[in-house]
Amino acid sequence: LLNGNLPDGEQMLSFERAVKGQWMLHEKLKNFFLGFKDGSHPMAIMVGVVGALSSFQHSRHTQGTQESRAKAAIEIIAKMPTIAAMAYKTAVGEPYVYPDNSLSFSHNF
């Protein structure tokens, strides 16, 4: 869908491999979650953290090429489930659970 079409089987497997390799967040990004109090709305937490994500990713994607934009898109897409899960855990005051590459997307979420 990033290229305007549904992927074929090989393209889908390639996309899944690329996403699985980018699930983890920089450890310092956890500090942004700690700035929100228990009971904060998960969407507000997620918006704040996604905004901060650019400071962790910026230097690798400054070329402005098609390839660098595609890599940036994969990284953001890959990190969103982790950010959403951590935002929810922050909102309810529970400890974070890190993604496990041996599990599927839905099992990790």
Summary of the structure (lengths in Angstrom):
residues: 109
radius of gyration: 14.9
end to end distance: 21.4
largest distance: 43.5
contacts: 259
relative contact order: 0.18
helix: 65%
strand: 0%
